[in-house]
Every structure is written in structure tokens, then in C-alpha cells.
Amino acid sequence: MDDPLSVLVVGGGIGGLTSALALSRQGCRVSVYEQAKAFRPVGAGLQLSSNALSVLERIGLPMGRQNGIEIEKTEVRDGITGRLITRIATPENRHTIVLSRAELQARLLAAVAADAAIELHTGAQMVDILDGKKLVSLTLADGTMRSGDALIGADGAWSQTRRFVNTARPDYSGRIAWRTVMPLSAVPSDISRHTVTLWLAPGAHLVTYPIDKGAAFNAVAITQGDWQAEGWSQPGAMTDLALAFARWHSPVQQLVQSTGNWLKWALCTIDPGMSWTKGRIALLGDAAHAMVPFMAQGAGMSIEDAWVLAQQLGRTTPQEVGGALQKYQTGRQDRVTRVWDTSMQQGKIYHLDGTLRLCRNAVMQTGGRFLKSRYNWIYDWQG
Ligand SMILES: Cc1cc2nc3c(=O)[nH]c(=O)nc-3n(C[C@H](O)[C@H](O)[C@H](O)COP(=O)(O)OP(=O)(O)OC[C@H]3O[C@@H](n4cnc5c(N)ncnc54)[C@H](O)[C@@H]3O)c2cc1C
């Protein structure tokens, strides 16, 4: 019998851990190299819709009410007046859950730890890659070298793997994301603690929902600005945020000011239209196609990528890895580009001002059925 395919995964984020599990389920041996010394619970809340949940189920991690909170509807409100614009019900057969990124990470890590075919190395920063004819090798910051049949760059928007594949660079979107998690008791009584609420205002929006099975409350604000910094989490200056929300509905202002614990991210994108693969190397998740978060699909797309990539590598031989990685790209690029474009358009719609803002609200008020089914093409995808 042939030896199992050996795959090196750079990055232990949601994409890297999911691909390790999906690859192991396909009979591959996997080594994951994560630069962080330990896994810290960063990143606040996440929405996962039925497309991503179907993959997690297929790799043995079904996520339901016991893991997150199932969303039955999303309320859309005007951020300035607080007025309800519309309620969008989640179709019964398209589950969406909200949970903390830490909860998802903990489940992925527990499954990885229980899997004898996966080695997970922390404090392991990849600094170099050599793509050879028969094998691909990586070098870590401490000088250690490791080789495998394929290398997956799941190392996020500021990927170091990407420079061995294409010339794409993170492009600052002009938007800043602010995220916080607060105790439920800190949430002003006028704000729903049980639903996902999308608050829209000119140049900014806010998404609020409960996480940790209702024990905590997640808020993500997106504002415009020219601040830029690499990485996941930087402490945010409260005064900047309070200023951005100064004209908002007063319960929202109270919510914003109820914690000083906001972390901020410069939202960057990666052009999804470039090559995702070269030789024995492939990019996955944000490393290949970081997108703005307005459709809440970034993690979902990295989970889908992981599934499709594993299906291709699971069927191949060490000699045909390059062809399998090309098929992965062909199978994914159109869909991801469409989600990427839709997310970008959604951001413009959310932040409209003046007459266009009023037109948007009117369309949302009357178009409930249309809004409910408009994105079925995203949620209907199945692993
Ligand atoms: C405000 C906001 C809200 C969001 N909300 C949602 C949502 O509701 N739903 C959703 O699906 N998505 C959401 N997303 C997107 C989602 O968080 C990302 O798309 C997803 O986390 C990307 O996962 P990834 O594994 O590709 O990259 P990352 O999570 O960035 O992981 C990359 C990993 O690689 C490691 N690494 C980097 N360089 C190296 C190296 N040289 N060597 C070794 N390791 C390295 C990093 O330490 C990190 O652990 C949101 C994003 C933002 C900013």
C-alpha cells in the first residue's frame, strides 16, 4: 500500500485547523505549524451559516444549539432613530448559529488533539519555503526544516506563504472593525439581547448578538477611517468610537460606552482573482481571498475551501499533487469571488447616506421575501 500523502499546513486558525481535520479524514498525514506560542481566545463572535455547518458536520463536528445559539431572525434597525426597518426570518432548512470564535477554536483543537494523524506545533513560525519537484519543504524561525508532499498556506490575510504563490498584497478597505464581548447585564434594556440586530447608519454599522449560549453579548461596529495595522487585535481608543457613534440612537451610544474593552482591526482584502496555487503549494481562507465581513462569510469560505481541498488531495498521488491543487482552485474561485464581491457591495448598501439611505430602508421594508431568499446561493452550498 502507498504511504499516506503528507501535508504541511502553515497557520492554525479556523481554516488551518479545519483543513487538518478534513485532510486526515481523507487519509492524509498532517502537520500544522502555528506561529503563536499558545492558542488565545481572540476574535469575539462569529456567525456560521448552513454552508459552513455542513462541512463541520461532515468532518465529525456537528454544531447545533448545544454549541451556539441558533438564529431564527435578524432585525434590521436604523442606527440613528432606532426604528425597526425589517425582520428577516432564517429559512427553517438553513441553520445559522452565532458563537464565539473561542468556542469554535476549542472544538477544532479538541478534535485535532484526538486525531493521531495530525501533529500540531505551536511557536512554529514559517519563514521560508522551498518547492521542489518531489517534495515541498518549509523552514521555521528556529531553523527546523520539514518536508511534505503538499503545503497549504492557511496563514491569514498577511500570509507569508502567499509570496511563494502570487504577488497579491493586503488592500486596506477604508473600514475599521471594532469588536467587543460584554456581560449581558451591561446591555441597555432597549437593545434586544436575544436576536441578531443589524444597526445601519451613514458611514457605519453595528451588529449585536448573544454568544456563549446567551451568557455574553457580542458587538461588532464597522466605521470608516484611515487607520491601518497588521494583525487581529489592537486595543481601540474609546474616544474615536464614541465620536463615530455620537449621532446614534441613545441606547446604542450607551452600549458603545458601556465597555472600554473594544479591539479594532483594519479591514484588508486580498484580490481573490489571482492564482491560489503554484507547484505543491496552495493558499486557503484569508491568505487566498480575505474579504470584508459584511456577509459574515470569511470563516465560512475558509471552511468550505478546507473541504474541497481535502477532497482533491485525498484522491491524488504524491506525483499528481500539483494537478489536484489546480482542481481545488478551479472548484472554488468563482464561488469565492462572487461572495467576495457581494460582501463588498453589501458594505456600500449598509453605509448609504441621504436619499439613498431612505430608498434602501424602503426597499428593505417591502422586500422581506426577496431579502430572505436573495442569498440562498451562498447558504445552499453543501460539503
Ligand atoms: C470584524 C470581523 C467580523 C467577522 N465575522 C465573521 C462571521 O461572522 N462569520 C465568518 O464566517 N467570518 C467572519 N469574519 C472573517 C473570519 O474571521 C476570517 O475570515 C477567518 O478567521 C479567516 O480564517 P483563516 O484561518 O483563513 O485565517 P486566520 O484566522 O487569520 O488564521 C491564520 C493563522 O495563521 C497564523 N500564521 C500567520 N503567519 C504564520 C507563519 N508565518 N507561520 C505560522 N503561522 C502563521 C496566525 O497566527 C493565525 O493563527 C469576520 C472578520 C472580521 C474582521
The ligand as a Gaussian input file, in Angstrom:
#p B3LYP/6-31G(d) Opt

LIG

0 1
 C      -14.961000      42.162000      12.269000
 C      -14.972000      40.809000      11.644000
 C      -16.109000      40.014000      11.770000
 C      -16.148000      38.748000      11.170000
 N      -17.275000      37.993000      11.306000
 C      -17.344000      36.793000      10.667000
 C      -18.517000      35.980000      10.779000
 O      -19.471000      36.327000      11.475000
 N      -18.543000      34.793000      10.098000
 C      -17.490000      34.378000       9.336000
 O      -17.580000      33.311000       8.709000
 N      -16.356000      35.124000       9.233000
 C      -16.245000      36.297000       9.876000
 N      -15.111000      37.037000       9.796000
 C      -13.977000      36.539000       8.987000
 C      -13.174000      35.478000       9.681000
 O      -12.850000      35.840000      11.000000
 C      -11.894000      35.189000       8.871000
 O      -12.208000      35.133000       7.503000
 C      -11.315000      33.843000       9.280000
 O      -10.959000      33.875000      10.641000
 C      -10.082000      33.512000       8.432000
 O       -9.525000      32.316000       8.890000
 P       -8.100000      31.854000       8.374000
 O       -7.846000      30.548000       9.067000
 O       -8.032000      31.918000       6.902000
 O       -7.071000      32.965000       8.897000
 P       -6.711000      33.425000      10.382000
 O       -7.827000      33.207000      11.315000
 O       -6.128000      34.788000      10.254000
 O       -5.558000      32.410000      10.833000
 C       -4.242000      32.477000      10.345000
 C       -3.315000      31.793000      11.337000
 O       -2.026000      31.680000      10.756000
 C       -1.044000      32.005000      11.721000
 N        0.166000      32.452000      10.997000
 C        0.323000      33.589000      10.271000
 N        1.562000      33.636000       9.730000
 C        2.202000      32.496000      10.104000
 C        3.511000      31.957000       9.864000
 N        4.415000      32.623000       9.107000
 N        3.831000      30.750000      10.396000
 C        2.919000      30.059000      11.166000
 N        1.665000      30.531000      11.444000
 C        1.306000      31.733000      10.916000
 C       -1.704000      33.095000      12.549000
 O       -1.097000      33.223000      13.821000
 C       -3.141000      32.579000      12.631000
 O       -3.342000      31.724000      13.722000
 C      -15.023000      38.285000      10.429000
 C      -13.869000      39.060000      10.335000
 C      -13.833000      40.316000      10.949000
 C      -12.582000      41.136000      10.860000

